[in-house]
């Protein structure tokens, strides 16, 4: 609980800082609080925490160096341009955006589901907020295109669900960075929806201890409703139109169209279709193929209250689009 508290405090210090130095301090507190949370007596988790520490320490040192040089050479225009690029790159590395995404899927593979949830949601708040303060146009466009591309193509040959979620997260980061072009409110809205959908997905994967694709097909013999809800959540996370996950993408598409950034929009939509392809491939085989059902698995041993809670969350994920879109266009 102590480390969890300081983890949150570090993020809050960063997003409420009025100088780069205090923002860096918040990021460091956040990093050093997350390392003990990652280590849970597994070989993979100690490897993941070491990888995470090394990449984040590199990003922090580059950020601190760039900030100090930026403060020393605040009169010179050329050096400012270069330092802004360094600050921006270090923040992209911290958030796990492409082309600095290399550590993210490997670290995810060694974590428990709840730690993965923290890494995919809470750990992105501070870097993304700092990125929104210092939008460096040439690099952010490259990052949007590469995040969309790598997030789509990286997930195609994965059998591990953790890596699949990591590449999905990189793809969503591309959309968030594109939303930053227009307003803070827009990317924050997208991030909140993404956080809710990821949490509802990981909540179920954690509850059934599912880590790989082949476990999905043999897990839900006792309850067809749960099986459908899980895969509907997956499609919602991918952004398929009737589900809630399409709504934040719809708003970003609207803003990009109004601002005439049509090439960027077309590229992002095409890459999202590839992510939807590997989600659909997963769902199709689970829905359409006939698997043997074992009679002794009919009685569910799972906590009834937890199941009810999950069903309520999934209901919002699957059918929330109609309510949210009505409210959005009313107000």
Secondary structure, 3 states (H helix, E strand, C coil): CHHHHHHHHHHHHHHCCCCHHHHHHHHHHHHHHHHHHHCCCCHHHHHHHHHHHHHHHHHHHHHHHHHHHHHHCCCCHHHHHHHHHHHHHHHHHHHCCCCCCCCHHHHHHCCCHHHHHHHHCHHHHHHHHHHHHCCCHHHHHHHHHHHHHHHHHCCCCCCEHHHHHHHHHHHHHHHHHHHHCCCHHHHHHHHHHHHHHHHHHHHHHHHCCCCEHHHHHCCCCCCHHHHHHHHHHHHHHHCCCCCCHHHHHHHHHHHHHHCCCHHHHHHHHHHHHHHHHHHHHHHHHHHHCCCCCCHHHCCCCCCHHHHHHHHHHHHHHHHHHHHHHHHHHHC
